[in-house]
């Protein structure tokens, strides 16, 4: 992707497996959730589509209720593969949104997030990894996944950087909607 500002019009928000039964085991989950909700709210302001994957729902439960309430128009995708891209129909669903930049967050960073991002990069997508909105049970595993993706070509970012890149300008009606999200 190179160094460039992330464009809202080119973005899709991909939330990977932030599910009820896995969440209590994730290191620093409350921070991850807070940043996920900020990005989710900002994506609604900018009319950015959201795709939410759910890993083995019978075992891990559904997506966190707070996320579901902020994103009522999100598209959900059930999976059992660690890489969502390995699941039949996932890439077709992703391509149907016609977005080249995939802003990725979720759990676990070193499993489903890592494997999905690697496959997204292989399939020609620009991947933006939201480091303060990904998590693992072990914080070291998260760090290793970030390093692998950094060297693999993903853009390493955080929620607030992305929100400001999407927003572009202060003193606009859009910025007035974004301001309470980032405060």
C-alpha positions as CSV (number, residue, x, y, z in Angstrom):
1,X,0.0,0.0,0.0
2,X,2.8,2.4,0.7
3,X,2.4,5.5,2.8
4,X,-0.9,7.1,2.1
5,X,-3.9,8.5,4.0
6,X,-6.7,6.0,4.3
7,X,-9.8,7.0,2.4
8,X,-13.2,6.4,3.8
9,X,-14.7,5.9,0.4
10,X,-12.3,3.0,-0.3
11,X,-12.6,1.4,3.2
12,X,-14.4,-1.6,4.6
13,X,-14.4,-2.3,8.3
14,X,-13.7,-6.0,9.0
15,X,-14.4,-7.1,12.6
16,X,-13.0,-10.6,13.3
17,X,-14.5,-12.8,16.0
18,X,-15.2,-10.5,18.9
19,X,-17.5,-13.0,20.6
20,X,-19.1,-13.4,24.0
21,X,-17.3,-16.5,25.2
22,X,-13.8,-15.6,23.9
23,X,-13.8,-12.0,25.1
24,X,-13.3,-12.6,28.8
25,X,-10.0,-14.5,28.0
26,X,-8.5,-11.7,25.9
27,X,-5.7,-9.6,27.4
28,X,-6.9,-5.9,27.9
29,X,-10.2,-6.7,26.3
30,X,-11.9,-3.5,27.6
31,X,-9.5,-1.3,25.7
32,X,-10.0,-3.4,22.6
33,X,-13.7,-3.1,22.9
34,X,-13.6,0.7,23.5
35,X,-11.5,1.2,20.4
36,X,-13.7,-1.1,18.3
37,X,-16.8,0.9,19.3
38,X,-15.1,4.2,18.4
39,X,-14.2,2.8,14.9
40,X,-17.6,1.3,14.6
41,X,-19.3,4.7,15.4
42,X,-17.0,6.5,13.0
43,X,-17.6,4.0,10.3
44,X,-21.4,4.8,10.6
45,X,-20.7,8.5,10.3
46,X,-18.7,7.9,7.1
47,X,-21.1,5.3,5.8
48,X,-18.4,2.7,5.6
49,X,-19.7,-0.9,5.3
50,X,-18.9,-3.4,8.0
51,X,-18.4,-7.1,7.7
52,X,-18.3,-9.1,10.9
53,X,-17.0,-12.7,11.1
54,X,-18.0,-15.1,13.8
55,X,-15.9,-18.2,14.5
56,X,-17.7,-21.3,15.5
57,X,-20.8,-19.6,17.0
58,X,-22.0,-22.7,18.8
59,X,-18.8,-22.8,20.9
60,X,-17.8,-19.1,21.1
61,X,-21.2,-17.4,21.1
62,X,-22.3,-14.4,19.0
63,X,-20.6,-11.0,18.5
64,X,-20.4,-8.8,21.6
65,X,-23.8,-7.1,22.1
66,X,-22.3,-3.6,22.3
67,X,-20.8,-4.0,18.8
68,X,-24.0,-5.3,17.4
69,X,-26.0,-2.4,18.8
70,X,-23.6,0.2,17.2
71,X,-23.6,-1.6,13.9
72,X,-27.2,-2.5,13.1
73,X,-26.5,-2.6,9.3
74,X,-23.4,-4.9,9.5
75,X,-23.1,-8.0,7.4
76,X,-22.3,-11.2,9.4
77,X,-20.3,-14.2,8.1
78,X,-20.0,-17.5,10.0
79,X,-16.8,-19.4,9.7
80,X,-14.9,-22.3,11.1
81,X,-11.6,-21.7,9.3
82,X,-9.1,-19.5,11.2
83,X,-8.6,-17.5,8.0
84,X,-12.0,-16.0,7.0
85,X,-10.6,-16.0,3.4
86,X,-10.5,-19.9,3.5
87,X,-14.3,-20.0,4.1
88,X,-16.4,-20.7,1.1
89,X,-18.1,-17.4,-0.1
90,X,-16.1,-15.1,2.1
91,X,-13.9,-13.5,-0.6
92,X,-16.9,-13.2,-2.9
93,X,-18.8,-11.4,-0.2
94,X,-15.8,-9.1,0.5
95,X,-15.4,-8.3,-3.2
96,X,-19.1,-7.5,-3.5
97,X,-18.5,-4.4,-1.4
98,X,-16.0,-3.1,-4.0
99,X,-13.6,-1.7,-1.4
100,X,-9.8,-2.0,-1.7
101,X,-8.8,-1.0,1.8
102,X,-9.7,-3.5,4.6
103,X,-9.5,-2.0,8.1
104,X,-9.1,-5.1,10.3
105,X,-9.6,-5.6,14.0
106,X,-10.7,-8.4,16.3
107,X,-9.5,-11.5,18.0
108,X,-7.3,-13.5,18.3
109,X,-4.5,-11.4,16.8
110,X,-2.1,-14.3,16.3
111,X,-4.7,-16.8,15.0
112,X,-7.8,-15.6,13.0
113,X,-6.7,-12.0,12.5
114,X,-3.2,-12.9,11.4
115,X,-4.3,-15.7,9.0
116,X,-7.1,-13.6,7.5
117,X,-4.8,-10.6,7.0
118,X,-2.1,-12.7,5.3
119,X,-4.7,-14.1,2.9
120,X,-6.2,-10.6,2.3
121,X,-2.8,-9.4,1.3
122,X,-2.2,-12.4,-0.9
123,X,-5.5,-11.6,-2.7
124,X,-4.5,-8.0,-3.4
125,X,-6.3,-6.1,-0.7
126,X,-4.7,-3.2,1.2
127,X,-4.8,-4.3,4.9
128,X,-4.8,-1.7,7.7
129,X,-4.3,-3.4,11.1
130,X,-5.9,-1.6,14.0
131,X,-3.4,-2.5,16.8
132,X,-5.4,-1.0,19.7
133,X,-8.4,-3.0,18.6
134,X,-6.9,-6.4,18.2
135,X,-6.2,-8.8,21.0
136,X,-5.0,-12.3,22.1
137,X,-5.1,-14.2,25.3
138,X,-1.4,-13.6,25.5
139,X,-0.1,-10.1,24.8
140,X,3.2,-11.4,23.5
141,X,1.3,-13.4,20.8
142,X,-0.4,-10.2,19.7
143,X,3.0,-8.4,19.4
144,X,4.4,-11.2,17.2
145,X,1.3,-11.1,14.9
146,X,1.7,-7.3,14.5
147,X,5.4,-7.8,13.6
148,X,4.6,-10.5,11.0
149,X,2.0,-8.4,9.4
150,X,4.1,-5.3,9.4
151,X,6.8,-7.2,7.5
152,X,4.2,-8.7,5.3
153,X,2.9,-5.4,3.9
154,X,0.0,-4.5,6.2
155,X,-0.3,-0.9,7.4
156,X,0.0,-0.8,11.1
157,X,-2.3,1.8,12.7
158,X,-4.6,2.6,15.6
159,X,-8.3,3.6,15.9
160,X,-7.8,7.3,16.3
161,X,-5.4,7.6,13.4
162,X,-7.9,5.9,11.1
163,X,-10.8,8.0,12.4
164,X,-8.9,11.2,11.6
165,X,-7.7,9.9,8.2
166,X,-11.3,9.0,7.3
167,X,-12.5,12.5,8.5
168,X,-9.9,14.6,6.8
169,X,-11.2,18.1,7.8
170,X,-12.2,19.9,11.0
171,X,-15.0,22.5,11.2
172,X,-17.4,20.5,9.1
173,X,-20.7,18.8,10.0
174,X,-19.0,15.4,9.7
175,X,-16.2,16.5,12.2
176,X,-18.9,17.6,14.6
177,X,-20.3,14.1,14.6
178,X,-16.8,12.6,15.0
179,X,-15.7,14.8,17.9
180,X,-17.8,13.1,20.6
181,X,-16.5,9.7,19.5
182,X,-12.9,10.6,20.0
183,X,-13.3,12.5,23.2
